[in-house]
Amino acid sequence: MANLRDVRLRMRAIEQTLQVTRAMGLISTSKLRKGRRVLQDTEPYFTRIQKSMYDIVAGAGYVHSDFFGRKTDEDNSRSAVVVITSDKGLAGGYNANIFRHVEQLCGTLKNPMLILIGAIGYRHFTHTPHLILENFSYRSKLPEVEDAREITDYLIAQYLWGMFDQVHIVYTHMYSSIKLLPNEKHVLPLLAETMRQELNQIETKERTRHHFEYIPSEEAVFEALVPLYIKGMVYGCMVEAYASEQSARIAAMDEASKNAEEMLGALRIHYNRVRQAGITQEVSEIVSGSSV
């Protein structure tokens, strides 16, 4: 009986775990759909800003701005790496892949400094030799534009002040529901030629022939658009990382549920066998006692 009681307790614990994993999988599915929808709704706005910046750079040829970089000693240059991780675990290898990618990137940069988004990343990198400038945590909620604005204001202020000379952002890009890979974007300084190549993909050839007049000047409008452009880039990476996190958690919870069901099935078979053996033993004892 003691053995049966232990098996029942284990089965009950696994059943409770199975309920939790299924519930987390459903919640992550809902969050994933919402994240994709929000990204699709806001993408046209930031794309329009990108197009305006492209028009200015393409029309003016070169715009004088500190956002295109300053002359610095390469040996003393410093790089900021914005790392987007999750605030919660139970997402498979989602965070571990980001950690490996950041370590590889920092190995190629001079004097790297980290700006962290997510509690898991902060816990990990506090035990590494990398310098942490700032940590942002939003408690696993869907990123909002205001969250991206807070991070963007910090990046621009520190960049213009001279704290670092370039900015990179590392996040997880969701190519598909089963293909989640760390990705890196160069944020600052702006690269005019790269902007032309990237933004030309979303423009038609006819539009590049048009010339627009900017008031009060091209440089003034450009300076006003850069923070919005960077905010759109940061926000897009945050939402993409959020959707990737939910997709990774769905896969992890599905695998955990599958393992729990297999364990529960094996325990049920074991329970039935032990129970049947106990019944058989009791019957044998009754028969033996009646025959004496």
Secondary structure, 3 states (H helix, E strand, C coil): CHHHHHHHHHHHHHHHHHHHHHHHHHHHHHHHHHHHHHHHHHHHHHHHHHHHHHHHHHHHCCCCCHHHCCCCCHHHCCEEEEEECCCCCCCCCHHHHHHHHHHHHHHHCCCEEEEEECHHHHHHHCCCCCEEEEEECCCCCCCCHHHHHHHHHHHHHHHHHCCCCEEEEEEEEECCCCCEEEEEEEEECCCHHHHHHHHHHHCCCCHHHCCCCCCCCHHHHHHHHHHHHHHHHHHHHHHHHHHHHHHHHHHHHHHHHHHHHHHHHHHHHHHHHHHHHHHHHHHHHHHHHHHC
